[in-house]
Amino acid sequence: METKEILFELRTKKGMSQDQLAEKVCVTRQAVSRWETGETVPNVETLKLLSKLFDVSINTLLGSPRSLICQCCGMPLDDTTISRETDGAFNEEYCKWCYVDGKFVYASLEELTDFLVGHMATEAWPPEQVRTHLEALLPNLAHWQIQK
């Protein structure tokens, strides 16, 4: 879906008129109309307000153009797994298990790897293979690049 369709759907699901939405995000009704016809797209600050109002990520508002993965553990992200900042805003870089209340849960790459091996290993995917996979994947994620 495109942004125009997503905004229309979210607004109508909430039972809001274009005027009501415009008032909540400090724009004109005409601006909302232009978004819903696809003439324009909300600016970054307005996308943040819409994200909070509709409780969806900016990525979702934009039609999910990016495949998001947690930059700490590599897990695919969607609106149900994305972490939040202390003010409730989405943090589209990390999952809700790696980043909680504005803080990272895992102090080291080794701590995260040990945790994931314990939860991902199966009979079909033994711990040694899981560890090898994670040792190749995790150091390339942004969070662990910054830690170097």
N, C-alpha and C positions, 0 to 999 in steps of 0.2 A: 504494500500500500504506500501511497505517497503522503507527504506531510499534510496536504489539503484534506485528504480523506480521513486521516488519523485525527486531526484536530476537530473536524466535523463530528466524527463518531464519539470522541471523548466528550465533547461539549453536549451533544444530544443525550448521551447516556447519563450525564449529570442533570439533565433537564434544564439546562441553561440556555438563555437566548444569547444572540451575538452581543447585545447590549450588556447583559450581565457579565459575560466573559470579558468584554472590553473593560468594564469597570474594575474587575478583579485584577487585571494585569496592566492597568493604567495606559490603555490605548483607546483609539476611537472604534466605534462599531464598524466603520468603513475599513479599518485595518484588519479586523477579524474577517470581514467579508472577503477582502483581498487574499488572505491566507487560505480561506476555504475554497476560493475559485482557482487558486494556484498562481495568481499574479505575483505574489510575494511570499516570503518566508519570514517568520518572526526573527528578530535579531537575537544575539546571544543572551543578553540580559532578560529578554522576554521569554526565551526558551527556558531559562532557569526558573522563572516564575511559573510557567506552564507545567514544567516538570514537577514542581512542588504541588501545584494545585491539583493536577490529575494523578499524582503519585506514580509517574512513569519516568523512565530515563530520557534524557535528551536524545540518545540514540534511537529510542523507540519513537519519539516525536518526529524524527527525521526519516522514519521508515526503515530503521535498522540498517543503515548503509555500511556499518562496520561490524565484523564478527569480533565481538569482544571476548577477551580471555583475561583471567586474573593474572596480573603481572607479578604475583608472588608464587602461586601454585600451578598456574596454567589451565585452570578449570574454565570451561566456556561460561560466559555470563549472560544472564537475561535479567529482566526486572525483578524476578524473585530471588536471585542470588547475588545481585550487585550490593556492595557495601554502602553504608551511609555515613555521612559526616555527623558530628554531634548535633548540628542544627537540623538534621533530617534530610539534607540534600544528598542526592545520589553521588557516589564516588565511582565512576565507571572504569576505574583502573584495577579494582580489587574485589574479591568475593567477600561475602559477609562473614566468612569463617577465618579469613586471613587478616582482615582489618575491621576491628570492632571498637566503637566509641572513639574514633580518631586515633587508635593505636594499633600497631601491628602485633599479632598474636605470637608469631614465631620469631625468636631472637636470633636464630641462625639458620643457615641453609641445612645444616646437619639435623637440627631439631625438626624442621619441616619434613625433610626426606624421611627420617625415621617414622614420623607420624603417618605420612602418606603410604609408605611401604606396608605398615601395619594394617592400613585400611583398604589398600588396593590389591594386595596379593591374594591370589586364589590358587586352586589346584592347577588350573590351566595357565596361570601367569604367576610363577613362583617368585618369592621375595627377591632373589638375586636378579631376575630379569626386570622386575619393577624398579629396583634400585638403579640398575644400569640405565634404564630409560629416563628416570628422574635426574640422574647425574648428568645426562646429556641435555635435557630440556631446561631444568630450573635455572642454571647459571646464566642462561641467555635472556631471561625475563628481566624487565626494567628494574624491578625492586632489587634484585640481586646484583645487577650491573651498578646501581647507585651505591650499594654497600661495599663495593671493591675499593 
